[in-house]
Amino acid sequence: MILAIALGGGLGSVLRHYAVNTVTGIFGDAFPYGILLVNVLGSFIIGAIMETMALKWQVPLETRAFLVTGLLGGFTTFSTFSFDVLRLIETNQYITAALYVFLSVTFSLTAIFVAVYLVRGVFS
């Protein structure tokens, strides 16, 4: 179980690194688009995977630990999100910080709900 989580976490962290760097390379670093993207995408994927496992897939606990706790836990990041908010506030970008918090929470919650309801629609 621990090995599954560790392998998934390592892979998720590497994927996050490349995703954030790619998005930052495209859009710049004035706004933390990369972390916003991985957190929203990760929320969507975790919703889809968890609901699919609940409705359709019977997977071993190790597989679930690898995918959810490891891979998606390593891919998404609340600590980087928090640091980005701090950085924006410390540079007096209060509106941007508020927008980032609002978008991150709203889009991530929306993504998980959309994923769950899409999966339920497919398997019901």
C-alpha positions as a printed NumPy array, in Angstrom:
array([[  0.   ,   0.   ,   0.   ],
       [  2.741,   2.468,   0.961],
       [  4.693,   1.639,  -2.197],
       [  1.604,   2.257,  -4.352],
       [  1.061,   5.656,  -2.733],
       [  4.744,   6.576,  -3.047],
       [  4.919,   5.595,  -6.72 ],
       [  1.698,   7.429,  -7.513],
       [  2.77 ,  10.491,  -5.559],
       [  6.102,  10.654,  -7.34 ],
       [  4.484,  10.323, -10.749],
       [  1.783,  12.889,  -9.88 ],
       [  4.389,  15.388,  -8.697],
       [  6.395,  15.025, -11.898],
       [  3.229,  15.453, -13.976],
       [  2.35 ,  18.577, -11.969],
       [  5.836,  19.994, -12.535],
       [  5.567,  19.589, -16.301],
       [  1.98 ,  20.814, -16.48 ],
       [  2.725,  23.944, -14.435],
       [  5.881,  24.732, -16.394],
       [  4.11 ,  24.23 , -19.716],
       [  1.184,  26.463, -18.771],
       [  3.505,  29.101, -17.273],
       [  5.564,  29.045, -20.472],
       [  2.435,  29.74 , -22.489],
       [  0.675,  32.293, -20.27 ],
       [  3.505,  33.728, -18.17 ],
       [  3.727,  33.935, -14.402],
       [  1.674,  37.059, -13.663],
       [ -1.173,  34.761, -12.567],
       [ -0.73 ,  31.187, -11.277],
       [ -2.581,  29.57 , -14.187],
       [ -0.569,  26.351, -13.939],
       [ -1.559,  25.51 , -10.371],
       [ -5.128,  26.596, -11.091],
       [ -5.189,  24.169, -14.014],
       [ -3.753,  21.193, -12.115],
       [ -6.094,  21.708,  -9.172],
       [ -9.199,  21.994, -11.387],
       [ -8.122,  19.121, -13.639],
       [ -7.188,  17.02 , -10.611],
       [-10.593,  17.697,  -9.054],
       [-12.315,  16.597, -12.247],
       [-10.223,  13.442, -12.534],
       [-10.654,  12.462,  -8.873],
       [-14.415,  12.922,  -9.179],
       [-14.519,  10.77 , -12.311],
       [-12.269,   8.054, -10.885],
       [-13.958,   7.849,  -7.474],
       [-17.45 ,   7.734,  -8.954],
       [-16.428,   5.188, -11.587],
       [-14.882,   3.004,  -8.902],
       [-18.032,   3.321,  -6.819],
       [-20.377,   2.469,  -9.692],
       [-18.472,   0.244, -12.079],
       [-14.918,  -0.769, -11.216],
       [-14.044,  -3.101,  -8.414],
       [-10.401,  -2.189,  -7.843],
       [ -7.968,  -3.338,  -5.18 ],
       [ -7.248,  -0.888,  -2.37 ],
       [ -3.667,  -0.562,  -3.639],
       [ -4.905,   0.636,  -7.041],
       [ -7.177,   3.174,  -5.409],
       [ -4.325,   4.338,  -3.166],
       [ -2.018,   4.651,  -6.188],
       [ -4.533,   6.645,  -8.252],
       [ -6.245,   8.823,  -5.666],
       [ -3.923,   9.305,  -2.696],
       [ -0.694,   8.985,  -4.672],
       [ -1.1  ,  10.163,  -8.27 ],
       [ -3.793,  12.798,  -7.775],
       [ -2.509,  13.783,  -4.338],
       [  0.887,  14.437,  -5.917],
       [ -0.625,  16.13 ,  -8.974],
       [ -2.807,  18.635,  -7.133],
       [ -1.447,  20.923,  -4.47 ],
       [ -3.026,  23.07 ,  -1.841],
       [  0.32 ,  24.204,  -0.462],
       [  1.389,  25.796,  -3.748],
       [ -2.036,  27.38 ,  -4.101],
       [ -1.659,  28.874,  -0.619],
       [  1.841,  30.152,  -1.384],
       [  0.624,  31.729,  -4.631],
       [ -2.098,  33.586,  -2.709],
       [  0.466,  34.795,  -0.157],
       [  2.791,  35.983,  -2.962],
       [ -0.031,  37.906,  -4.63 ],
       [ -1.102,  39.547,  -1.361],
       [  2.466,  40.472,  -0.42 ],
       [  2.866,  42.212,  -3.775],
       [ -0.374,  44.144,  -3.183],
       [ -2.277,  42.271,  -5.877],
       [ -5.361,  41.909,  -3.715],
       [ -7.906,  41.688,  -6.514],
       [ -5.826,  39.099,  -8.363],
       [ -5.428,  37.098,  -5.134],
       [ -9.173,  37.2  ,  -4.492],
       [ -9.888,  36.236,  -8.093],
       [ -7.44 ,  33.325,  -7.86 ],
       [ -9.034,  32.025,  -4.646],
       [-12.514,  32.403,  -6.117],
       [-11.617,  30.716,  -9.422],
       [ -9.677,  27.901,  -7.761],
       [-12.419,  26.984,  -5.311],
       [-15.312,  27.527,  -7.736],
       [-13.76 ,  25.734, -10.712],
       [-12.367,  22.854,  -8.636],
       [-15.711,  22.235,  -6.943],
       [-17.532,  22.567, -10.262],
       [-15.085,  20.135, -11.89 ],
       [-15.65 ,  17.436,  -9.279],
       [-19.442,  17.796,  -9.473],
       [-19.395,  17.707, -13.285],
       [-17.175,  14.609, -13.281],
       [-19.37 ,  12.749, -10.789],
       [-22.579,  13.548, -12.648],
       [-21.042,  12.693, -16.035],
       [-19.896,   9.308, -14.713],
       [-23.302,   8.682, -13.155],
       [-24.92 ,   9.525, -16.499],
       [-22.681,   7.104, -18.351],
       [-23.132,   4.201, -15.942],
       [-26.799,   4.57 , -15.065]])
